[in-house]
Amino acid sequence: MEQISLMKPKERLIITYDCEGCGRTVQKKQMQLTGGPDKGEWITVNVGCKCEDIRLADQEKKRAERLKTQKMLKYFNNHSLLNRPLQKATFENYEPTTNQLQEAKQKAIDYVDNFTGKENLLFSGSYGTGKSHLSVSITKELMKKGYTSVFISVPKLLTKIKDTYNNDGPTEDELLGIMSRVDLLVIDDIGAEHKTAWSTPKLFEIFDERSGKATIFTTNLNSEQLTEWVGERNFSRMMEDTKPIKMNGRDYRRKEF
């Protein structure tokens, strides 16, 4: 059996350069193998480059974040955030009763077809016109395409945040973390919550974290009422890259009566 030499291999320096990937000074060398079946062969190596280490570390970080997101999404799925009627909501079973609502439905479908992960929607209008229905339909279609999504009403959201202060479940940071990481967050029924000195800053914290990420808002308030309700600062952040869609009409839930 051939013994592998432990002698230092012969080296030839080819060039020294600064790597654009990792920013390290790298020596490109030729090194001669000193043992084994390839003894005497010259190989080229880059000494000092950390690109592969950075790539593997980044890959591991993304894997850990993906597992964390999956864990939190499972938590949300196990604590249903949808009222029973909304659990069956789809584009197919939404029946608009006016031209404006038909346009709203088409805009929702177009949003899914052209999803960029950055543009927002604001569904506003009277009670029972299907704002939540269309929002849920959007989340379902995007999840079919592999995107992550959370739909939650503001009252439930604030309740869940408060619950983290007194239980052994997810922490507030974990809860807000999933809100900031999902591909689409639907914040439903703004204006239905009990407004306090705590709730408004907390909403702004969530809006701020979603900057540059796709978010859908729904509300029964008009623009003046919404500005007054959430505050000028929150409203300004909400309207960044946001397309408003008005949905007024008869109560969709009572159309059979």
C-alpha positions in Angstrom: 0.0 0.0 0.0 1.5 3.4 -1.1 2.3 5.7 1.8 0.9 9.3 1.4 3.7 11.8 2.0 3.2 14.5 4.6 5.7 16.8 3.0 4.5 20.3 2.2 3.4 20.5 -1.4 5.2 22.6 -3.9 3.4 25.9 -4.7 3.3 28.4 -7.5 1.7 31.8 -7.0 -0.4 32.7 -10.0 -2.1 35.9 -8.9 -3.3 37.8 -5.9 -6.6 39.7 -6.0 -9.5 41.0 -3.9 -12.5 38.7 -4.2 -15.7 40.7 -5.1 -17.9 38.1 -3.3 -16.4 38.0 0.2 -14.0 41.0 0.0 -11.0 38.9 1.1 -7.5 39.1 -0.4 -7.1 35.8 -2.3 -4.0 34.0 -3.6 -4.6 31.9 -6.7 -2.0 29.1 -6.5 -0.9 25.9 -8.2 -0.1 23.2 -5.8 1.6 19.9 -6.5 0.2 16.8 -4.9 2.8 14.8 -2.9 1.0 11.5 -2.5 -1.7 9.1 -3.5 -2.6 8.0 -7.0 -2.4 11.6 -8.2 1.1 12.2 -6.9 2.9 14.9 -8.9 -0.3 16.4 -10.4 -0.7 20.2 -10.2 -4.0 21.6 -9.0 -5.3 25.2 -8.8 -6.7 26.5 -5.5 -7.9 29.8 -4.2 -6.4 30.5 -0.8 -8.2 33.0 1.4 -11.6 33.0 -0.3 -14.5 32.7 2.1 -17.3 32.7 -0.5 -18.2 29.1 0.0 -18.2 29.5 3.8 -20.5 32.5 3.4 -22.8 30.7 1.0 -23.1 27.7 3.4 -23.8 30.0 6.3 -26.4 31.9 4.4 -28.0 28.7 3.3 -28.2 27.5 6.9 -29.6 30.8 8.0 -32.4 30.6 5.4 -33.1 27.0 6.4 -33.5 28.0 10.0 -35.8 30.9 9.1 -37.9 28.7 6.9 -38.3 26.1 9.7 -39.2 28.9 12.1 -41.8 30.3 9.7 -43.3 26.8 9.1 -43.5 26.4 12.9 -45.4 29.6 13.4 -47.7 29.0 10.4 -48.6 25.7 11.9 -49.4 27.5 15.1 -51.7 29.9 13.2 -53.3 27.0 11.3 -54.0 25.2 14.6 -55.7 28.3 16.0 -57.9 29.2 13.1 -58.0 32.9 12.3 -60.9 32.6 10.0 -64.6 32.8 10.9 -66.5 29.8 9.7 -68.1 31.4 6.6 -64.7 32.7 5.4 -63.1 29.3 5.6 -65.1 28.4 2.4 -64.4 31.7 0.6 -63.1 31.5 -2.9 -63.2 33.6 -6.1 -65.6 31.2 -7.6 -68.3 31.5 -4.8 -68.0 35.3 -4.6 -71.0 36.8 -6.5 -70.8 40.5 -7.0 -74.1 42.4 -6.9 -72.9 45.7 -8.5 -70.4 46.7 -11.3 -68.1 48.2 -8.6 -68.0 44.9 -6.8 -67.4 43.0 -10.1 -64.4 45.4 -10.7 -63.1 44.7 -7.2 -63.2 41.0 -7.8 -61.4 41.3 -11.1 -58.7 43.5 -9.5 -58.3 40.9 -6.8 -57.8 38.2 -9.4 -55.3 40.4 -11.3 -53.4 40.9 -8.1 -52.9 37.2 -7.8 -51.9 36.8 -11.4 -49.4 39.6 -11.2 -48.2 39.1 -7.6 -44.8 40.8 -7.0 -44.6 40.5 -3.2 -44.3 44.2 -2.9 -47.6 45.9 -3.8 -50.5 46.4 -1.3 -54.3 46.6 -1.6 -56.8 48.5 0.6 -60.3 47.2 0.4 -62.7 49.8 1.9 -66.4 50.3 1.9 -69.7 49.4 3.6 -70.4 46.4 5.7 -70.9 43.0 4.1 -69.7 43.7 0.6 -67.1 40.9 0.5 -63.9 42.7 1.4 -62.8 39.8 3.7 -64.1 37.2 1.2 -61.9 38.5 -1.6 -58.9 38.9 0.7 -59.2 35.3 1.8 -59.6 34.2 -1.8 -56.3 35.9 -2.6 -54.5 34.2 0.2 -55.8 30.8 -0.9 -54.7 31.3 -4.5 -51.3 32.5 -3.6 -50.7 29.6 -1.2 -51.5 27.3 -4.1 -48.5 28.9 -5.8 -46.3 28.2 -2.9 -46.4 31.6 -1.2 -46.8 32.0 2.6 -49.7 34.0 3.9 -51.5 35.0 7.1 -55.0 36.4 7.3 -56.0 37.9 10.6 -58.5 40.6 11.9 -57.1 43.4 13.9 -59.0 42.5 17.0 -57.7 38.9 16.9 -54.2 40.1 16.2 -54.1 42.4 19.2 -55.6 39.7 21.4 -52.9 37.2 20.2 -50.2 39.7 21.0 -51.6 40.3 24.5 -51.8 36.5 25.0 -48.1 36.2 24.5 -47.5 38.1 27.7 -49.2 35.5 29.8 -48.7 32.0 28.3 -46.0 29.5 27.4 -46.7 29.7 23.6 -45.0 31.9 21.1 -43.4 35.1 22.3 -44.4 38.5 21.0 -41.2 38.7 19.0 -42.0 35.4 17.3 -45.5 36.5 16.6 -44.4 39.8 15.1 -41.6 38.0 13.3 -44.0 35.8 11.3 -46.0 38.9 10.5 -43.0 40.5 9.0 -41.7 37.4 7.1 -44.7 36.0 5.3 -45.1 36.8 1.6 -48.6 38.3 2.1 -50.2 39.6 5.3 -53.9 40.4 5.4 -54.9 42.8 8.2 -58.6 42.6 8.2 -61.3 44.9 9.7 -59.2 47.9 10.7 -61.4 50.1 12.9 -63.2 47.2 14.6 -60.7 47.0 17.4 -61.0 48.7 20.7 -58.7 51.7 20.2 -56.2 52.3 23.0 -52.9 54.1 23.6 -51.2 50.7 23.2 -53.0 49.4 20.1 -52.2 52.3 17.7 -48.4 52.2 18.3 -48.5 48.4 18.1 -50.2 48.6 14.7 -47.6 51.1 13.5 -44.9 48.7 14.5 -46.5 46.0 12.3 -47.1 48.4 9.4 -43.5 49.5 9.7 -42.1 46.0 9.6 -44.1 45.3 6.4 -42.6 48.2 4.5 -41.8 46.9 1.0 -43.7 43.6 1.5 -47.2 42.7 0.2 -50.0 43.6 2.6 -53.7 43.8 2.2 -55.8 46.0 4.5 -59.6 45.9 4.8 -61.8 48.4 6.6 -65.3 49.8 6.8 -64.0 53.3 7.3 -63.6 56.0 4.7 -60.2 57.7 4.2 -60.9 60.5 6.7 -62.2 58.1 9.3 -59.3 55.8 8.8 -56.8 58.6 9.1 -58.3 59.7 12.3 -58.6 56.1 13.6 -55.0 54.9 13.0 -53.3 58.3 13.0 -51.6 60.3 10.3 -48.4 58.4 10.6 -49.9 54.9 10.3 -52.2 56.0 7.5 -49.2 57.4 5.5 -47.3 54.1 6.0 -50.4 52.1 5.0 -50.8 53.9 1.7 -47.2 53.3 0.5 -47.4 51.3 -2.8 -51.1 50.7 -2.0 -53.9 50.5 -4.5 -57.3 51.5 -2.9 -60.3 49.5 -4.0 -63.7 50.7 -3.0 -66.5 48.2 -2.3 -69.9 49.8 -1.5 -73.3 48.2 -1.9 -75.9 46.2 -0.1 -74.8 43.8 2.7 -73.5 40.8 0.7 -74.2 38.5 3.7 -77.9 39.5 3.7 -78.5 39.4 -0.1 -80.9 36.5 0.2 -83.1 38.5 2.5 
